[in-house]
Amino acid sequence: MEGSIIVGQSGGPTAVINSSLAGVVKTAKDRGAKKIYGMLHGIQGFLDGKYVDLSDYIQTELDVEILKRTPSAYLGSCRYKLPEIHENTEIYEQIFALLEKLDVECFIYIGGNDSMDTIRKLSDYAIIKGYPQKFVGVPKTIDNDLAITDHTPGYGSAAKYIGTATKEVIRDAIGLAYDKDIVTIIEIMGRNAGWLTGAAALAKGEDCPGPDLIYLPEASFDIQKFTKKVKDLLKKQKSVVVAVSEGIKTKDGKYVCELGNDNGYVDAFGHKQLTGTATFLANTIQAELGCKTRAIEFSTLQRSAAHLASRTDINEAFAAGGAAVKAAFEGDNGKMIILKRVSDDPYQCTTDVYDVHKISNVEKLVPKEWITQDGTYVSDEFISYIEPLIQAELIPLPVEGIPRHLVLDLTKK
Amino acid sequence: MEGSIIVGQSGGPTAVINSSLAGVVKTAKDRGAKKIYGMLHGIQGFLDGKYVDLSDYIQTELDVEILKRTPSAYLGSCRYKLPEIHENTEIYEQIFALLEKLDVECFIYIGGNDSMDTIRKLSDYAIIKGYPQKFVGVPKTIDNDLAITDHTPGYGSAAKYIGTATKEVIRDAIGLAYDKDIVTIIEIMGRNAGWLTGAAALAKGEDCPGPDLIYLPEASFDIQKFTKKVKDLLKKQKSVVVAVSEGIKTKDGKYVCELGNDNGYVDAFGHKQLTGTATFLANTIQAELGCKTRAIEFSTLQRSAAHLASRTDINEAFAAGGAAVKAAFEGDNGKMIILKRVSDDPYQCTTDVYDVHKISNVEKLVPKEWITQDGTYVSDEFISYIEPLIQAELIPLPVEGIPRHLVLDLTKK
């Protein structure tokens, strides 16, 4: 018998963030946790007093299985940054009072960089004030930009989606291009890190040429050189497909999307809201080369397409959730679960715990040597790194032809 | 032993157009066709003398099986309208000379409305000139706008994709919407017919509220009423998801997407920025209601996402291809294969042949009575009609984690 735990989800959704939640619930249950609470909409909802007793909602083994196949945050997510601990102790006291009230021993937070920042602050505060609760983070982000961990749960499924969808878009374009050239620009998420955009290279294989050009935000983007490249490619082929990150910038640091559209919307973390890189480039090519162009954004589906999730990713997300509970119950505090690649071939991966201070607020970019010299593709090393992460499927459970999800029905209890 | 046949694909790709091709090849082979030719890029490529002997390329049973799981036109497609038969007999003589040269008895064309127009003209010309070839069409379009046939191969898979993707987008938005409202506008293909947009309703179920509003092109669109609807919905929920057809028009017949382009906005390079319907509406809502909005276009994936195809659709497409070969060899001419729904519950469907003159150039729209009175949703009858078409899956064959396709490698022979 262990004490009670509380778990929350935060940041942008992924296809497997609920698999981590399922892992948390499973291990907590197996270890006999007194209560398993879920914060609604992360720490922000918790501060509003919103939480549930998960045993009222995730009850059967079938529930757990469907939860693993359900995209987006089952508990609801938030984008909420805690103040520094010296800035506003009230808010911290409020949180710890709630934890005391619920008699919670372990606090598990599934999220990305900003969520690990939350774990860091809460564990620091607990240590300083002598509170007994343990805080452990479970990595989650399609962006794969967390430090130390080999990769992040959520990335493999997003990469599998991007590789597959890119391949289908390429087939579509090749099938249609005959008397007229078609240039397709695919815009992929990832403001600063090109991990997702590089995954478009997965489309390449015996049966597909893959994208012709791939532009990551780590390399500066030159519109003239780009137009020239496309023009040259069109001399030998009818369809050209280009994958670009939403965050590509020109040499002087300007976002390409802003060249076409100067809207300055900023989110709670000061991130600029980017849209329209593909549209801008498609318009440019159309104007410069006079050919038919198409701008495609993979949109929120790249993080929510659980119907195309990687089984490897689902399993690792599940394992990371369970490992976090184990670590917290065994006394770890201010830690994040990391994935350690033990072997490349055959691929083997285990979990470990790591000091969250060394992870939060550090952004892992694609290494320069994994981008080709002219900045228009990723290297074979990149593909070798990513390939094991997209292997195998966990087929959705279709009901009436549409994948079934487990959803939190607050009227159910 | 039968004579030789030639088959071509035309118009916009679908996820199952190759399943029809597989059906053509299989039945032609089974009946002992002398030669099975494939036109490259439809009648347009054929006129350029481009065709292959398919026995060089589709050889094994495994090839046929993978072809059924390969999206887009294996043979290449075209968008080419033949002149009226009295306008340019030269072009017709050119085609028939090629058919004579290849000793082709049957001409099978897999396509939509324009392709059936091709079948009509070629069969008319053959009859008038006393040429012996038989011309039979296989229906194919995600738009489902062909007359007489209960539905078209390609529609079920597109509908399954739209229903699933809409559900995942809804989950994503619900998971994130907490302190701020999020309005998501999904733009779906179908300029005149709302069959695809209505399929967004498939997302609705025990575990999903479905889209809040659905706007088909068959009903006129009122921007003020729409904004008011969204505003009212935001009083009781944080996330509002709207599905709109790319072709919705205002009462005076103006495309909504053109309203946005009317402002003549030009980017820094002097290029006109073309916005879609969803982007225009998202911008409108953001400006009017001040909330976060998101515009999502399902893009070419709605017609190419073979990874989420409907098995029912794949099987019907395959059967339609086979039925066309059978009909042509048995003397049918100027016909299209139609799908006949024999029973609703349990769903049963067979093929039949029908005079192509009564089908080509007729556009089947969603019946008015299948759209709710205020024009913001589809009726239960619509959903009952569509549900059988999306049932069951034909799982892609992933190689290295990405679905494998069969592609025409012209260097292979």
Interface residues (C-beta under 8 A of the other chain):
Chain A: Q9 G12 P13 H41 Q44 G45 T70 P71 S72 A73 Y74 G76 S77 C78 R79 K160 G163 T164 A165 K167 E168 V169 R171 D172 A173 I174 G175 L176 Y178 D179 L202 A203 G205 D207 C208 L259 G260 N261 T275 T279 F280 N283 T284 Q286 A287 R294 I296 E297 S299 T300 L301 R303 S304 A305 A306 H307 L308 S310 E387 I390 Q391 A392 E393 I395 P398 V399 E400 G401 I402 P403 R404 H405 L406 V407
Chain B: Q9 G12 P13 H41 Q44 G45 T70 P71 S72 A73 Y74 G76 S77 C78 R79 K160 G163 T164 A165 K167 E168 V169 R171 D172 A173 I174 G175 L176 Y178 D179 L202 A203 G205 E206 D207 C208 D267 A268 F269 G270 H271 K272 Q273 L274 R294 A295 I296 E297 S299 T300 L301 R303 S304 A305 A306 H307 L308 S310 E387 I390 Q391 A392 E393 I395 P398 V399 E400 G401 I402 P403 R404 H405 L406 V407
